Amino acid sequence: ATGALLLSRIFTADSVALGQQAPAPAANVVAPAASVAGRAQAVVVEPSATTAETPRAGMLDPAGVEAFVDGFMTAYLEENDAVGGVVSIVENGHIVLAKGYGEDDRARHRAVEARRTLFRVGSVSKLFVWTAVMQLVERGKVDLDADVNRYLQGLAVPATYQEPVTLAHLMTHTAGFEDHVLGLFAHDATAVRPLRDLLAAELPVRVRAPGVVAAYSNHGAALAMLVVEQVSGMPWTEYVERQILGPLGMKRTTFRQPVPDALRDDVSIGYRNPSGQEPEAADFEYIPLAPAGAMSSTATDMARFMIAHLAGGQLADARILSEAAARRMHRTLHRHDPAVPGMAHGFIESDRNGRRVIGHGGDTLWFHTELELYPDQGIGIFASFNTVEAEPHKLTKAFADRYFAPADWTPQLAAADWADRARRFVGAYRSVRYSHHDLTKLGALASQVAVRDAGAGALELSSQPGTRWIQIEPLVFRDQEGTSTIAFREGKRGRITHLFVGEVPVFAFERVPWHESLEVHGAIAGAAIVLFAATVVIGPAGALLRRRLRAPAPKPQTRLPMAARAALWLGALVFIVLYTGLAFYLFDPLQIVFGLAPGLRRILLLPIVGTVLAAVSLLCALWIWRTRRGGAAARIAYTMVVVTFILVIWQLAVWRLFGQQG
């Protein structure tokens, strides 16, 4: 499979949060300047960031929250070589904590500041898309259940299925689009084109009927924003600035690329973190599909957004949604199974120790972000890091575990017939979010999850080794700690068809057909590499050895014809070069998310050359068997290589590597 598809992570994610009985902070709060490696920053929260003139009773003690977050961030930055991060926490209309940690520019030794430093928030950007959609719904401009083609001009979603794609489908990622990740990022602003032009060029193919299962789609979110742009009659960036950012006073937030001059110097640098080395500064990430993940914002601005949503669409005297529209937006709109969290109207649901959470995560190549709201408790948390592989969900989970202890539960004893029942669930599953029509289909191999029988009434997932999933209902399992749930769906004749993981409701996992399984294709690739390498090496090595030992050449009647040997040798060499080239390019995600590199495009011509040589070798194999040329062992070995050629060509076709030029 391929590291090129770190894209299960890009522009997705989900998070966690907080609580503890204590008065809320006063309207004008100064967060104490506790130090994290000597670099934490004090943050003054101005009165306009609150929704009430006087504090309301809350669960969170600001000093206790700050001490907890300080301790976590100090340890996390040091242990994980993360350069910088930022956190904001709100409750009942007030900012409990807004604080920067570490550095946003290591070369200048500049500390992160919650009010000043802009972080790239990735797919948290989508919450602004869905908020804009709900504004139009509230005004009667769009209907969530109407065909989106009713609102589009100069672009139409193909009528691949009888059921049309609606805004509700886009909000819940159930529109049925395949994934598309080629060129998800760009090196400069020239790739940031008008939204309609971009979608017209790369609207993903519809591969399943809408409303069936969720498959996270960046293009679906961008399509929804195009509806906003065309219905409102103004550029979508301007709409967001006028209708959301402006009213909320989010003066240090922007979707624009490059970032406006007034903010540019305050955008945190993103950092690569090579194993065992010092973090390296990376270039600014341009995101052509901008509504899906291009936003840059500060912790205090994101606190304003969280407060507005938790307060029913209002921040102080500003209102971005009516209370009814905000409450509707937070309600569940789609769920794979009643036992697992689902999707609200753009928000992703989670279960944090028995509390319902709605939020979104976001990942670019270098920045990683989580935003979570506890609607029933009036609490929100935002966390973002500027270093590759940082994991903000570890903070939000630790926060939830500290303030909302999970309820005790006792696993049921295993049934006597467990081994027989477990066979229904055991097998390989893969995320339905993958491309069907270009080489990034290889990501379907990377996303495969093996479900195994762990014995005593429990299952184990290869993605979470060591965690036992205990059966609590016929198709439902809970993890051994009692904090997460998975569910299965059965189809015709009771066969299990899907796996749903409660922690990622934006994905469904389907049974992997045998002909696309990791085991089958791993075996083919492994056998091919060994056999082709032997073919390339043995012939020349044997000739060289005979020359050095001055041994007589084999008798002509025992040797295969030169033309047959040459075709086979060249074919094996071509496929060895192909495998080597694919490994070089596809295990580096930057070769995919920025589009196909010229070298990779050339490598992808080799399957055509290899197929021609394989066809010649097949004809030669038929000829040598018919004429009995060469010894029996030589003919058998030759045929084995030819059969492997055919299997490899089939493999390349399955994974869309056959002359791919996308």
Disulfide bonds with the S-S distance in Angstrom:
none
